[in-house]
């Protein structure tokens, strides 16, 4: 190997090293981010809901919409024991978790089973259009707080 070839190989390796370092630095500027779907959704016209528990959004959004005489609340359909999806039993007026038997009232309070706390309510708002906007990213389950906006949307039927 001539002296020129040796120098050329050395400079090439050095250039490759700096190029790889620059590429790694550039990649660092674009972190691995998982883009999840929005936790907010439009649950449709408030006037379209009857009094009581609606399971309309259970499969798609894992949320129950509950209409009371004075307004709406939305509950995240996730058992607070180990996360199973409870079922609404209208004839018994309660949610029942199929996994370990926790029971909840329509308000989300625990009345049987191992669940350690009430079901979570989500933020819910009544848009000027009359639509219910539910945001599952904002949750509350403390009695007293959960009955107030933004976890309760007052609504008086026309
Ligand atoms: S996950 Fe619901 S009772 Fe265990």
Boltz pocket constraint, residues with backbone or C-beta under 6 A from the ligand:
constraints:
  - pocket:
      binder: B
      contacts: [[A, 79], [A, 80], [A, 81], [A, 82], [A, 83], [A, 84], [A, 97], [A, 98], [A, 99], [A, 100], [A, 101], [A, 102], [A, 113], [A, 114], [A, 115]]
      max_distance: 6.0
